[in-house]
Amino acid sequence: MQEVDTRSGYVCTVVTVSPEETRRLGEIIGGLMTGGELVAINGELGSGKTVFVKGLACGLGIKDKDVSSPTFIFVREYRGRLTLYHADLYRINRASDIEDLGLFDFIGGEGIMAVEWADRAGDLLPDNRIDIELIYLGNDNRKIALRGSTGVHEKILRDGIAMFLSGCRDDE
């Protein structure tokens, strides 16, 4: 039986043709964030989840070389314009284990919470979030579906996608 996602909100799909474009999309979106956002990121191994998070980090003024997947630590903290809390739920076996991690202590504060393998949390994550789904298409191409659940999220995503598609760069 296929699950049906009944959450409403803005949805957009973009195809990136390189890891650099995937990172750049994350950077643009991170640059538009103001704090308190939860970003739930899903995709198979190698689909670009951590590359996208590195981009978010850059948009928050954090060097992407400092960002790595927190697979064995579960949550890493990076300081920038806003604090980025980066969680990886790959090694979580049961959604109930998430409560033991204290993950919810980071959600909704002044920083940004980015959660890789967010689907492992089941229904425990709040609906008030940005969802990112990455699908590897081959040859470095990725289809990225973005969903914002609130007007603020919608504005971040609409503005970010427009900037990405127009090739707008802060450093030009």
Residue pairs with C-beta under 8 A, 6 or more apart in sequence:
7 127
7 147
7 149
8 149
9 147
9 148
9 149
9 150
9 153
9 154
10 147
10 148
10 153
10 154
10 157
10 158
11 145
11 146
11 147
12 145
12 146
12 147
12 157
12 158
12 161
13 143
13 144
13 145
13 146
14 25
14 143
14 144
14 146
14 161
14 164
14 165
15 137
15 141
15 142
15 143
15 144
16 22
16 24
16 25
16 48
16 141
16 142
16 144
17 139
17 140
17 141
18 140
19 48
19 51
19 140
22 48
22 51
22 52
22 55
22 134
22 142
22 144
23 51
23 52
23 54
23 55
23 58
23 64
24 55
24 164
25 52
25 55
25 144
25 160
25 164
26 51
26 52
26 53
26 54
26 55
26 56
26 57
26 58
26 59
27 55
27 56
27 58
27 59
28 55
28 59
28 160
28 163
28 164
28 168
29 55
29 56
29 59
29 130
29 146
29 156
29 157
29 160
30 55
30 56
30 57
30 58
30 59
30 60
30 84
30 112
31 59
31 60
31 170
32 59
32 155
32 156
32 159
32 160
33 56
33 59
33 60
33 82
33 112
33 156
34 82
34 152
35 82
35 109
35 110
35 111
35 112
36 108
36 109
36 110
36 111
36 112
37 112
37 113
37 129
37 130
37 153
37 156
38 107
38 108
38 112
38 113
38 115
38 125
38 126
38 128
38 129
38 130
39 56
39 112
39 113
39 114
39 115
39 129
39 130
39 131
39 132
40 115
40 118
40 119
40 121
40 125
40 129
40 130
40 131
40 132
41 49
41 52
41 53
41 114
41 115
41 116
41 117
41 118
41 131
41 132
41 133
41 134
42 49
42 116
42 117
42 118
42 119
42 131
42 132
42 133
42 134
43 49
43 133
43 134
43 135
43 136
44 135
44 136
46 136
47 134
47 135
47 136
47 142
48 134
48 136
48 142
48 144
49 69
49 116
49 117
49 134
50 67
50 68
50 69
50 116
52 132
52 134
52 144
53 67
53 84
53 86
53 114
53 116
54 64
54 67
55 64
56 84
56 112
56 114
57 63
57 64
57 66
57 67
57 78
57 80
57 84
57 86
58 64
60 78
60 80
60 81
60 82
60 84
60 112
61 80
61 81
62 78
62 79
62 80
62 84
66 78
67 76
67 78
67 84
67 86
68 76
69 88
69 116
70 76
70 86
70 87
70 88
71 88
71 90
71 91
72 91
74 87
74 88
74 89
74 91
74 101
74 103
75 85
75 86
75 87
75 101
75 102
75 103
75 106
76 85
76 86
76 87
77 83
77 84
77 85
77 86
78 84
78 86
82 110
82 111
82 112
83 110
83 111
83 112
84 111
84 112
84 114
85 106
85 111
85 112
85 113
85 114
86 114
86 116
87 101
87 103
87 106
87 113
87 114
87 115
87 116
88 115
88 116
88 117
89 98
89 115
89 116
89 117
89 118
89 120
89 121
90 116
90 117
90 120
92 98
92 117
92 120
92 121
95 120
95 121
95 122
95 123
95 124
98 104
98 120
98 121
98 124
99 124
103 113
103 115
103 121
106 113
107 113
107 125
107 126
108 126
115 121
115 125
118 125
118 131
127 149
128 149
128 150
129 149
129 153
130 146
130 147
130 148
130 149
130 153
130 156
130 157
131 145
131 146
131 147
131 149
132 144
132 145
132 146
133 144
133 145
134 142
134 143
134 144
135 142
135 143
135 144
135 145
136 142
137 143
146 157
146 161
147 157
148 154
148 155
148 156
148 157
162 168
